[in-house]
Amino acid sequence: MKGLVTGMAVAAALAMTSSAHAAAGADGDITGDGYGAALAVQTNETSFGDNKSELDAGYGFISGGQLHLAITGQVENNFNKMEIFIDAAAGGQSVFASAGNDGAGAMDGMVFDNGFTPETHIIARNGFDGGLGQNKFDLDFANLGAGTVTAQQSIFGNSLTGSGTVTPGPATAGNIDVGYDNSNILGVGGGGNAGVPADQVAAAAVTTGLELIIDLADLGYTGGPINVSAIVNSGDHSFASNQTLGGLPIPSGHLAGLSTTDFSQIAGNQFFTIVPEPASLALLGLGGLAMLRRRA
């Protein structure tokens, strides 16, 4: 009977949490998905080109045992990188050391913000692959502690945009739903490398970009807030723009080489925080996973 009652309670908590959101899958458009207000909004116009590589705002929520994450804007279709770091568990890295995939070792030595110690590194990229003779959108999911990577190429087939799935691999036991919509022509402008202040109202109005739905278990999640950082970087990970979420101080130009960047010495937090709703916390508690911790 105890098992039955617990199962019913968990199901009820799942229903309570999911009812607050309408998200049915990742499509790259946050409209109607219940993301709520932006958790971070861009501070600087992009140094990598208007409507090419810009991060307008960050959104997220926890529901049904999954993290729903959206970064509005786009990354240029020349295989520039959208680097996403997720701190969802105890431990993690304070100084970046790559899992060895996609040349990300070019960023080794990057110092993260105080209080931000990610365990997960996601790389999203898209462009025309001459060898394949087609457009493609790729995504890597790296478990930094284990040094394992789940990678999938051409997620949307011969297309730069769409909806698809990264199937389980060395770093993940569950699927990752991926949606990408690069149709945005609004949001922040292209201020060159001068560090021009962004129009934050326009940035917060953008609804399209990259959307991911990730199983919490694959993030090592045991409860509490989840911190996320996003950065637009060059194709070889060696020259970063001024597009980060949370945003850089105004004015800020290119970050350039991330291997020598110390975010702990830059004003503000270049990450944003997703706080679980009460129903999510109840669900974790019923499952015996509510080990809330405070990050230093």
N, C-alpha and C positions, 0 to 999 in steps of 0.2 A: 504493500500500500504506500509506504514511504516513497519508493521509486516512482510510483504512479503520480503521487501528489507533486513531487519535485518536477517531474516531466511536464505536468500540466502548468505548474508555476513558471517554468522556463518558457514554455510556449506562450503563456499569457504575457510575459515580459517582452518576448520577441514581438508579439503583436502590438503591444503598447508602443515599443520603440519604433517599429516600422510604420505605424499609423501616422506618425508625425511627418513622414516623408513620402513623396510620391515616386521616388527613383525606382525605375524598373530595369535599368541597365545603363551602361556608359555609352553616350552618343556624342559627347563633346559639346553639349549645350545644357546649361544649368537651368533653363527655363522650366518651371513647374516641378522641379525635382526636390524642392524643399531645402535647398542649401542655406537659405536665410541670408543675412547680411555678410558682406565680405569680412574676412578675418585679417586680411592685409591688403592694402591698396598701394599701387606704385607711386613713388615719390619723384622720380626723374624721368624726363623724356628719354627714349631709347637712344643709345649710342651706336646701335647696330642697324638702324634703318626703320623708319615708320612702316608699320604693317608688314614687316619682315620678321624681326625677332623682338618681341616685347612681351613682358609679363604685366598684365593689367591688374589682376587681383587674385587672391587665394581664398578658397572656400573648402569646407569639409564638415562631415558629420560621421558619427558612428552609429550603425544600425544593423541589427540582424547578424551580429558576429563579423561585420565587415567595416572597413574604412572606405568612405566615399570621399574622394579628393578631386578637386577641380582647380586648374590654373587657367584663367582666361588670358587670351592673347594668342600668340603663335611663335613658332621657331622657324627660321628661314629654311626653305626646302633645298638647302645646299649641304645637308648633313651637319649643320650647326647642332649643338646639343642643348637640350633642356635637362639640366642636372637637378635631380630631386633627392633630398636627403630626409629620412624619416627617423625620428627618435621616439620609439614607442615602448621601450622596455628599459630595465636597469642595465647599467654598463654602457657599452657603445664606445665610440671613438671621440676623443677631444681633438686629435690631430689625424687628418685623413691619411689612410693607407689603403690603396686600391685592392680590390679582389682580383685584379689582373686582367680585366676584360676591357676591350674596346680602346686600349691606350689610355685608360683613365689614370694610370700611374703618373702621367704628366702633372697631376694635381697633388701628388703625395707631398705631405708637409703642410698643407693648408690647415690653419688653426680655426676651429669653429668658435662660435660665440660662447661666452660663459653660460653654463646651464644647458647647452645643446650638445648632446653626445649621440649621434645617430648610429643605428645598427644596420640601416638599409640605405642603399644607393640605387636610384633608378635613373637610367639614361633613355631619353626619347629623342629620336632623330628621323628625318625624312628627306627624300631627294630622289634624283634619277640615278639608277645604277646602270652604268654603261655596259658592264659585263652581262647583266641580266637583260638589258634592253627594256627596262620598265621602271616605273615609279615604285617606291616602296616606303613603308613606315615600319621602323624597327623599335624594339624596346628591350632593355636589359634590366633585370632585377638582381641586385647583388646583396647577399648576406655578408656583411663586412667582417663579422666575427668568425664565421666558418670559412670565409673565402670562397664561397660557392656562388654560382651565377645561373639564373634561368634566363635564357635569351631567345627571342623569337623575331624573325625577319618577315617582311612583307605581310604584316598582320591584316592589312586590308586588301590583299592581292595586288593587282596592278593599279594602285591608287594611293595618293598621299593622305586621304582622309576617309573617314568611315567609322564603323564599329567592328570590333573583333575581340579575340580572346588569346591571351598567352596561356598555353597549357602547362601543367605541372612540369617541373624540371628539378635540377639539383638543389636549387635554393627555395623552391616552393612546392607545397603539397596540394594547393588549390589553384583554380584558375584565377587569372587577373583579367577583368573586363576592361577593355580599352576603347575610348572614343576620342576622336580628334576632328575638330572642325576649325579650319583656318580661314573662315570667311570674314573675320573681323576686319573692318576698315576704319574703325573709330578708336576710342581709347586714347592712350598717350600718343603724342606726336614724336617726330624724329628730330631731336635737338642736337644731333651730332655728338661730339664728345665734350660739349661745353657744360653739361650738367644743368640743363634747363628744367625748372620745376614742371612736374606733370600736372595735367588737369585731372585731379582725383575724382571729380564728379563724372567726367567722361570715362575714366578708367573703371570706375565701379559700375558703369552702365553696360559694359561689355558682358555678353552672356556665353560666348563661345571660346573654345580652346581645347585643352587636354583634360580628359576626365578618366579617372581610374577607380576601380572597385577592387579592393584587396582584402583577402581573408585576414582577420586579426591574428590568427595563429601563425601565419607566415611572417608577421612582423614581430613575433615573440611577445605580443601584448598581454599584460596581466592586469591592466586597469589604470585609471588616471588619465590625465591629458596626453595628447599626442602632439609633438612639435614637428613642424615641417619647414624645410628651407628649399627654395628653388632659385636657380641661377641659369642665365643663358650664357653658353660658352661656345668657343670655336669648334670646328670639326675635329681637331686633334687635341682638344681639351687644354690647349696651351694659352688661350687668350680670351679672357672673359669680358663681357659687356658690363654695363652699369645696371643691368636688369636683374634685380634680386627681389625676393619676397621673404620676410619683410624688406622694405625698401632701404636704400642707402641714404645717408644724409644728403641734403641739398646744399651746394651742387656736388655731384659726383660724376666723373667720367669713367672710362674703361677701368675695370679692375686689373685687366691684363693677366699676368701669370698668377694663377691661384696657388701654385706651390709656395709662393712667398707672401700670400695674403693671410693676415691675422685678423679675423673678424672680431676677436675679443677686444681689439684696439680700435674698432670702428664704432662710432656712436650708434646707439639703438640696437635693436635685435633684428638680425637678418634671418629671422624665422618667425613663424606664426603658430598659434596654439589652437588645437581643436579640443574642446572640452566635452566629455561625454554627457549626454542628458541623463536625468535621474533613472529613467527606465533602463538605459544601457548599464548603469552601475548596478541596478537591481539584478539584471540578468547575469552579470559577472559574479555577483555575490551568491546567487542561487547555484551557479555552476562551480562554486568553490574557487573562483579565480580572482576575487576582489582583493588583490594585494596592492593597495594604493601606495605610491611612493612619492616622495617629494624630491624633485631634482635639485641638486645643489646650485 
